[in-house]
Amino acid sequence: LHALTHTPTPLSTMGRDLHADPAAFITAAAAGTHATALAAG
């Protein structure tokens, strides 16, 4: 969560920011990390 609060672009989804809906952003970050690991083999 700490890393997501320091992004150069403000985060929002469906009108909610990181503090209003942290689970959405944590889930997306975890999915991206997992996809990167799968792609790396």
PyMOL CGO cylinders between C-alpha atoms (Angstrom):
from pymol import cmd
from pymol.cgo import CYLINDER

trace = [
    CYLINDER, 0.00, 0.00, 0.00, 2.89, 2.34, 0.77, 0.3, 1, 1, 1, 1, 1, 1,
    CYLINDER, 2.89, 2.34, 0.77, 4.27, 2.04, -2.78, 0.3, 1, 1, 1, 1, 1, 1,
    CYLINDER, 4.27, 2.04, -2.78, 0.85, 2.80, -4.26, 0.3, 1, 1, 1, 1, 1, 1,
    CYLINDER, 0.85, 2.80, -4.26, 0.59, 6.06, -2.34, 0.3, 1, 1, 1, 1, 1, 1,
    CYLINDER, 0.59, 6.06, -2.34, 3.73, 7.34, -4.08, 0.3, 1, 1, 1, 1, 1, 1,
    CYLINDER, 3.73, 7.34, -4.08, 2.76, 6.88, -7.73, 0.3, 1, 1, 1, 1, 1, 1,
    CYLINDER, 2.76, 6.88, -7.73, 3.39, 9.81, -10.10, 0.3, 1, 1, 1, 1, 1, 1,
    CYLINDER, 3.39, 9.81, -10.10, -0.22, 9.60, -11.33, 0.3, 1, 1, 1, 1, 1, 1,
    CYLINDER, -0.22, 9.60, -11.33, -3.21, 9.82, -8.97, 0.3, 1, 1, 1, 1, 1, 1,
    CYLINDER, -3.21, 9.82, -8.97, -4.99, 6.47, -8.72, 0.3, 1, 1, 1, 1, 1, 1,
    CYLINDER, -4.99, 6.47, -8.72, -8.76, 6.22, -9.06, 0.3, 1, 1, 1, 1, 1, 1,
    CYLINDER, -8.76, 6.22, -9.06, -11.34, 3.68, -10.14, 0.3, 1, 1, 1, 1, 1, 1,
    CYLINDER, -11.34, 3.68, -10.14, -15.05, 4.33, -10.58, 0.3, 1, 1, 1, 1, 1, 1,
    CYLINDER, -15.05, 4.33, -10.58, -14.61, 7.64, -8.78, 0.3, 1, 1, 1, 1, 1, 1,
    CYLINDER, -14.61, 7.64, -8.78, -12.86, 6.16, -5.75, 0.3, 1, 1, 1, 1, 1, 1,
    CYLINDER, -12.86, 6.16, -5.75, -9.26, 6.86, -4.84, 0.3, 1, 1, 1, 1, 1, 1,
    CYLINDER, -9.26, 6.86, -4.84, -6.71, 4.64, -3.14, 0.3, 1, 1, 1, 1, 1, 1,
    CYLINDER, -6.71, 4.64, -3.14, -7.86, 5.56, 0.36, 0.3, 1, 1, 1, 1, 1, 1,
    CYLINDER, -7.86, 5.56, 0.36, -11.54, 4.97, -0.40, 0.3, 1, 1, 1, 1, 1, 1,
    CYLINDER, -11.54, 4.97, -0.40, -10.99, 1.53, -1.97, 0.3, 1, 1, 1, 1, 1, 1,
    CYLINDER, -10.99, 1.53, -1.97, -7.52, 0.15, -1.23, 0.3, 1, 1, 1, 1, 1, 1,
    CYLINDER, -7.52, 0.15, -1.23, -8.52, -3.46, -1.96, 0.3, 1, 1, 1, 1, 1, 1,
    CYLINDER, -8.52, -3.46, -1.96, -9.10, -2.72, -5.65, 0.3, 1, 1, 1, 1, 1, 1,
    CYLINDER, -9.10, -2.72, -5.65, -5.61, -1.31, -6.08, 0.3, 1, 1, 1, 1, 1, 1,
    CYLINDER, -5.61, -1.31, -6.08, -3.87, -3.93, -3.96, 0.3, 1, 1, 1, 1, 1, 1,
    CYLINDER, -3.87, -3.93, -3.96, -5.58, -6.67, -5.98, 0.3, 1, 1, 1, 1, 1, 1,
    CYLINDER, -5.58, -6.67, -5.98, -4.51, -5.08, -9.27, 0.3, 1, 1, 1, 1, 1, 1,
    CYLINDER, -4.51, -5.08, -9.27, -0.93, -4.72, -8.04, 0.3, 1, 1, 1, 1, 1, 1,
    CYLINDER, -0.93, -4.72, -8.04, -0.85, -8.36, -6.91, 0.3, 1, 1, 1, 1, 1, 1,
    CYLINDER, -0.85, -8.36, -6.91, -2.22, -9.52, -10.27, 0.3, 1, 1, 1, 1, 1, 1,
    CYLINDER, -2.22, -9.52, -10.27, 0.44, -7.53, -12.10, 0.3, 1, 1, 1, 1, 1, 1,
    CYLINDER, 0.44, -7.53, -12.10, 3.19, -8.95, -9.93, 0.3, 1, 1, 1, 1, 1, 1,
    CYLINDER, 3.19, -8.95, -9.93, 1.90, -12.48, -10.49, 0.3, 1, 1, 1, 1, 1, 1,
    CYLINDER, 1.90, -12.48, -10.49, 1.64, -11.96, -14.27, 0.3, 1, 1, 1, 1, 1, 1,
    CYLINDER, 1.64, -11.96, -14.27, 5.22, -10.71, -14.35, 0.3, 1, 1, 1, 1, 1, 1,
    CYLINDER, 5.22, -10.71, -14.35, 6.40, -13.81, -12.49, 0.3, 1, 1, 1, 1, 1, 1,
    CYLINDER, 6.40, -13.81, -12.49, 4.50, -16.08, -14.88, 0.3, 1, 1, 1, 1, 1, 1,
    CYLINDER, 4.50, -16.08, -14.88, 5.92, -14.31, -17.93, 0.3, 1, 1, 1, 1, 1, 1,
    CYLINDER, 5.92, -14.31, -17.93, 9.45, -14.61, -16.56, 0.3, 1, 1, 1, 1, 1, 1,
    CYLINDER, 9.45, -14.61, -16.56, 9.01, -18.37, -16.46, 0.3, 1, 1, 1, 1, 1, 1,
]
cmd.load_cgo(trace, "trace")
